[in-house]
């Protein structure tokens, strides 16, 4: 019989390819699909971003690929993507401000490392991306960067030493939103590199600017959508009720996905019509993309990517479903345990002076090239019923039973799993683990000794 010994210190649907075995000395990047963020349909390919990982799907070969620095990209850890339908281009921005431009038809990558390599005191974070003809506009933590999409290079940079949250060009004018929440404009042939030459139009609280038709779309922070023409002094509300979730511009047509699960189309005359309603369907889209006029939608959901073809606002035919639940869920690995041909990964734990106490408790297990995931909603909690199970420490595998493992947590004590399913757990109510002011049952630092006793540290 094993004994638990406690140490309380005084201080402290498609068939997806199975990855082949990696040759010795080579590396494999394991993408994370835990929090889906963005989707973009470009030409014959589909791209979708989850956490910091990018995936592509070929419509012709029906192959899903994980894109990384090992096969196409110049870097890892992606923060933002944006697609330019007219130029068949995908812009990729990394957390370190590195930039890739992907020619979708040739799937060739062009790296623009200027921001990554630049030395500056201001933030280099890219906040927003917009397109105008053959130019790409980046709103950054220090100003505006303009890229030439044809030459795949930087055209100009406007350094203001000030946060720009969104930027767009329409006709002869540049527009941006600044740190004071104001909307500003400047003629392109004026002096746009001097922030003092920009005219403040209004206090706006606009989160996104996009050129459309003969004017400018303004998405308010409250999710109302406005439209402004150059000669007009004020903007007109074109979609209210705080319902705009996403806009996508396709030439002379604007697609809007709303909070009441409807896809709207807006023409150049600003007339809206309902293309499709997701009421009474099995879909719960987090993001939607469509780049054609064939009544086909691509939908990003929590665990999958799907396409459907609709004939009217309520009639549709499912076409493709790409399951993504086979990918690992731990986007911020904290602890790795290797035992019996398996790799166990747990997410960010906590430490001294770490105030984050509500990290969801995912565990991902790699065996024979396949991932098995334990989700927080599948694990019970007792000390904090309003939180999900989380803030994990290290994992240890039972030396007598390879199907049993233990993991310590910050809030809920010690857990045991059998056959990758929750089995039981111990806390201050059923074990010597002491609670921290009735708040945390801190059990970490797990280890088996030579006699197969399990030790742990009761932190605090």
ABEGO torsion letter per residue (X at the ends): XBBBBBBBBABXXBBBBBBBBBBBGBBBBBBBBABBABBBBBEABBBBBBEABBBBBBAAAGBBBBBBAAAABABBGBABBBBBAAAGBBBBBBAAGBBBBBBAAAGBBBBBAAAAABBBABBABBABBBBBEABBBBBBAAEBBBBBAAAGBBABBBBAGBBBABBBBBEABBBBBBAAGBBBBBBAABBAABAAABBBABBAGBABBBBBEABBBBBBAAGBBBBBBAABABBBBABBGGABABBBBBEABBBBBBAAGBBBBBBAAGBBBBABBABGBABBBABBBBABAAGBBBBBBAABBBBBBBABAABBBBABBBBAAABBABABBABBBBBGGBBBBBBBBBBBGBABAABBBBBBBBBGGBBBBBBAAABBBAABAABBBBGBBBBBBBAABAABBBBBBAAAEBBBBBGGBBABBBBAAABABBBBGGABBBBBGBBBBAAGBBBBBBBX
